[in-house]
């Protein structure tokens, strides 16, 4: 009985252990038993994911301010003239949505390649397709701007045209930022260093700017 009692009193399951360094003590020195840090790291989002959410929040606030200014300016002015939207904007919308579909296919191919240890050639091709469609969208927006210029409608022609150019150009700049993201991801993929979290973060940004354009198109149709 003494042996059993000694065993129960001396062998306790380790809850945490303290580092033996001289960092000053405190809670920072406590780590999980058996140094199992992986369970702690799983609860921390990757830096790329956190940065993308912060960027998306900033973009949302910016375009919310633009939208509010547009609505207030239209309601408080007598010089507001409705702008005939170029029809190519609808084609541009379709192209941008196709780009999101292609990016979704790239993510599926990448996940399959990681699980089955296969080459990532299909992933690269889908990423190139998504980026090419994004670039085609920007080219289509440029055509829309040229069509308005041919009709004598410029940035300072009237308040509605000013808001149209500001909103569409600001969105196109964010699309170009996403294209740089494509270049970064493709480069990492070709080097065999692309992490899933990086691809997921870039995908969230791209899908967001796609949905943002749909919102802007509806806003322009209703207000401009």
C-alpha positions as CSV (number, residue, x, y, z in Angstrom):
1,X,0.0,0.0,0.0
2,X,2.9,2.4,0.7
3,X,4.2,1.8,-2.8
4,X,0.8,2.6,-4.3
5,X,0.4,5.7,-2.1
6,X,3.9,7.0,-3.0
7,X,3.2,6.5,-6.7
8,X,-0.1,8.4,-6.6
9,X,1.4,11.3,-4.6
10,X,4.7,11.7,-6.6
11,X,3.6,11.1,-10.2
12,X,1.2,13.9,-11.2
13,X,0.3,14.6,-14.8
14,X,2.3,17.6,-16.0
15,X,0.2,20.6,-16.7
16,X,2.8,23.1,-17.7
17,X,6.5,23.5,-17.2
18,X,8.6,26.5,-16.8
19,X,11.5,27.5,-19.0
20,X,15.0,27.4,-17.4
21,X,16.2,30.6,-19.0
22,X,16.6,33.9,-17.4
23,X,13.9,35.8,-19.4
24,X,12.4,37.2,-16.2
25,X,9.6,34.7,-15.4
26,X,5.9,35.4,-15.6
27,X,3.3,33.8,-17.7
28,X,5.5,34.1,-20.8
29,X,7.7,31.4,-19.4
30,X,4.9,28.8,-19.2
31,X,4.6,26.4,-22.1
32,X,2.4,23.3,-22.6
33,X,3.6,20.0,-21.2
34,X,6.0,18.0,-23.4
35,X,6.7,21.3,-25.4
36,X,3.6,20.7,-27.6
37,X,3.5,24.1,-29.2
38,X,1.7,23.0,-32.3
39,X,-1.7,22.9,-30.5
40,X,-1.1,26.6,-29.5
41,X,0.0,27.7,-33.0
42,X,-3.1,26.2,-34.6
43,X,-5.2,28.8,-32.8
44,X,-3.2,31.7,-34.3
45,X,-4.1,32.8,-37.8
46,X,-1.3,33.2,-40.3
47,X,0.0,36.8,-40.7
48,X,-1.1,36.9,-44.4
49,X,-4.7,36.2,-43.4
50,X,-4.8,38.8,-40.7
51,X,-3.2,41.4,-43.0
52,X,-5.8,40.7,-45.8
53,X,-8.7,41.2,-43.4
54,X,-7.3,44.5,-42.2
55,X,-6.9,45.6,-45.8
56,X,-10.4,44.5,-46.7
57,X,-11.8,46.5,-43.7
58,X,-9.9,49.6,-44.9
59,X,-11.2,49.2,-48.4
60,X,-14.8,48.7,-47.2
61,X,-14.6,51.9,-45.1
62,X,-13.2,53.9,-48.1
63,X,-15.9,52.8,-50.5
64,X,-18.6,53.3,-47.9
65,X,-17.4,56.9,-47.6
66,X,-17.5,57.3,-51.4
67,X,-21.0,55.8,-51.5
68,X,-22.3,58.1,-48.8
69,X,-20.8,61.2,-50.5
70,X,-22.4,60.2,-53.8
71,X,-25.9,59.8,-52.3
72,X,-25.6,63.0,-50.3
73,X,-24.2,65.0,-53.3
74,X,-27.0,63.7,-55.6
75,X,-29.7,64.6,-53.2
76,X,-28.4,68.1,-52.4
77,X,-27.6,69.3,-56.0
78,X,-29.6,70.7,-58.9
79,X,-26.9,70.1,-61.5
80,X,-26.9,66.3,-61.3
81,X,-27.3,64.7,-64.7
82,X,-27.8,60.9,-65.1
83,X,-24.9,59.3,-66.9
84,X,-25.5,56.7,-69.6
85,X,-23.4,53.8,-68.5
86,X,-21.3,52.1,-71.3
87,X,-22.7,48.6,-72.1
88,X,-19.2,47.1,-71.9
89,X,-19.4,47.4,-68.1
90,X,-21.8,44.4,-68.1
91,X,-19.3,42.3,-70.2
92,X,-16.5,43.4,-67.8
93,X,-18.6,42.2,-64.9
94,X,-19.0,38.8,-66.5
95,X,-15.2,38.6,-67.2
96,X,-14.4,39.4,-63.6
97,X,-16.8,36.8,-62.2
98,X,-15.1,34.3,-64.5
99,X,-11.8,35.2,-63.0
100,X,-13.1,34.3,-59.6
101,X,-14.3,31.0,-60.9
102,X,-10.8,30.3,-62.4
103,X,-9.2,31.2,-59.1
104,X,-11.5,28.8,-57.3
105,X,-10.4,26.0,-59.7
106,X,-6.8,26.9,-59.0
107,X,-7.3,26.5,-55.2
108,X,-8.9,23.1,-55.7
109,X,-6.1,22.0,-58.0
110,X,-3.5,23.2,-55.4
111,X,-5.2,21.4,-52.5
112,X,-5.4,18.2,-54.6
113,X,-1.8,18.4,-55.6
114,X,-0.8,18.8,-51.9
115,X,-2.8,15.8,-50.8
116,X,-1.8,13.5,-53.6
117,X,1.7,14.9,-54.0
118,X,1.2,15.7,-57.7
119,X,2.8,18.4,-59.9
120,X,1.1,21.8,-59.7
121,X,1.0,22.5,-63.4
122,X,-2.8,22.7,-63.4
123,X,-2.7,25.2,-60.6
124,X,-0.4,27.5,-62.4
125,X,-2.5,27.4,-65.6
126,X,-5.7,28.3,-63.7
127,X,-3.9,31.1,-61.9
128,X,-2.7,32.4,-65.2
129,X,-6.2,32.2,-66.5
130,X,-7.6,34.1,-63.5
131,X,-5.0,36.8,-63.8
132,X,-5.5,37.2,-67.5
133,X,-9.2,37.6,-67.0
134,X,-8.5,40.3,-64.3
135,X,-6.2,42.1,-66.8
136,X,-8.9,41.9,-69.4
137,X,-11.4,43.5,-67.0
138,X,-9.0,46.4,-66.5
139,X,-8.7,46.7,-70.3
140,X,-12.5,46.7,-70.6
141,X,-12.8,49.5,-68.0
142,X,-10.3,51.5,-70.0
143,X,-12.5,51.0,-73.1
144,X,-15.5,52.3,-71.1
145,X,-13.6,55.4,-70.1
146,X,-12.6,56.0,-73.7
147,X,-16.2,55.7,-74.8
148,X,-17.3,58.3,-72.3
149,X,-14.5,60.6,-73.4
150,X,-15.7,60.2,-77.0
151,X,-19.1,61.5,-75.9
152,X,-17.5,64.5,-74.3
153,X,-18.0,63.2,-70.8
154,X,-14.9,63.8,-68.6
155,X,-14.0,63.8,-64.9
156,X,-15.1,67.4,-64.4
157,X,-18.1,67.4,-66.8
158,X,-20.7,67.1,-64.0
159,X,-20.9,65.6,-60.5
160,X,-22.2,62.2,-61.8
161,X,-19.3,61.8,-64.2
162,X,-16.9,62.8,-61.4
163,X,-18.2,60.0,-59.1
164,X,-18.2,57.5,-62.0
165,X,-14.6,58.1,-62.8
166,X,-13.5,58.2,-59.2
167,X,-15.2,55.0,-58.2
168,X,-14.2,53.0,-61.3
169,X,-10.6,54.1,-61.3
170,X,-10.3,53.5,-57.5
171,X,-11.6,50.0,-58.0
172,X,-9.3,49.4,-61.0
173,X,-6.3,50.3,-58.8
174,X,-7.3,47.6,-56.4
175,X,-7.7,45.1,-59.2
176,X,-4.1,46.0,-60.3
177,X,-3.0,45.3,-56.7
178,X,-4.6,41.9,-57.0
179,X,-2.7,41.2,-60.2
180,X,0.5,41.9,-58.3
181,X,-0.8,39.4,-55.8
182,X,-1.2,36.8,-58.6
183,X,2.4,37.4,-59.7
184,X,3.6,36.9,-56.2
185,X,1.6,33.7,-55.7
186,X,2.7,32.3,-59.1
187,X,6.3,33.0,-58.4
188,X,6.1,31.3,-55.0
189,X,4.4,28.3,-56.6
190,X,7.0,27.9,-59.3
191,X,9.7,27.9,-56.6
192,X,7.8,25.3,-54.6
193,X,7.4,27.6,-51.7
194,X,3.7,28.6,-51.9
195,X,1.8,28.0,-48.6
196,X,-1.9,27.4,-48.6
197,X,-2.5,30.3,-46.2
198,X,-0.9,32.7,-48.7
199,X,-3.1,31.4,-51.6
200,X,-6.2,31.6,-49.4
201,X,-5.4,35.2,-48.3
202,X,-4.9,36.3,-51.9
203,X,-8.2,34.5,-52.9
204,X,-10.1,36.3,-50.3
205,X,-8.9,39.6,-51.5
206,X,-9.7,38.8,-55.1
207,X,-13.2,37.5,-54.4
208,X,-13.8,40.6,-52.3
209,X,-12.8,43.1,-55.1
210,X,-15.0,41.1,-57.5
211,X,-18.0,41.4,-55.2
212,X,-17.1,45.1,-54.6
213,X,-17.4,45.7,-58.3
214,X,-20.9,44.1,-58.4
215,X,-21.9,46.4,-55.6
216,X,-20.4,49.4,-57.4
217,X,-22.2,48.5,-60.7
218,X,-25.6,48.3,-58.8
219,X,-24.8,51.7,-57.1
220,X,-24.0,53.3,-60.4
221,X,-27.1,51.9,-62.1
222,X,-29.3,53.3,-59.3
223,X,-27.6,56.6,-58.5
224,X,-25.6,57.7,-61.6
